[in-house]
């Protein structure tokens, strides 16, 4: 029983870490995309 519980906890922990990493990557990508969009908009606005 204890080993099954340990496995469940381990897999749950792994899922949470995966989700956290995925969220951070998405957030980072979104911020970079926004910055690129702003830069592009400024360049086109200058022309």
N, C-alpha and C positions, 0 to 999 in steps of 0.2 A: 504493500500500500504506500509506504513512504517513497519508494522509488518512482511510482506513478505520479505522486504529488510533486516530486522534484522535477520530473519531466514536464509536467503541466506548467509549473512556475517558470522553468527555463524557456519553454516555447512562448509563453505569454510575454516574458521579459524581452525576448528576441523580437517579437512582433512590435512591441512598444518602441524599442530602439530603432527598428526599421522605419516605423511610421514617423518618428521624430526626425530622422535623417532625411526622409523624403520631404517632409514639410520644410526643413531648412533649405534643401536644394531648390524646391519650388519657389520659396520666398526669395532666395538669392537670384534665381533666374528671372523672376518677375521684376526685381529692382533693377537688374542690369538691362532688361528689356525696356523699362520705363526710361532709364537714363539714355539709352541709345535713341529711343523715340524722341525725347526732348532735344537731344543734340541734333538729330536729323531735322526736326521741326525748326530749330533755330537757324540751321544752315539754309534751309529752303526759304525761311522768312527773310533772310538777309538778301537773297537774290532778287 
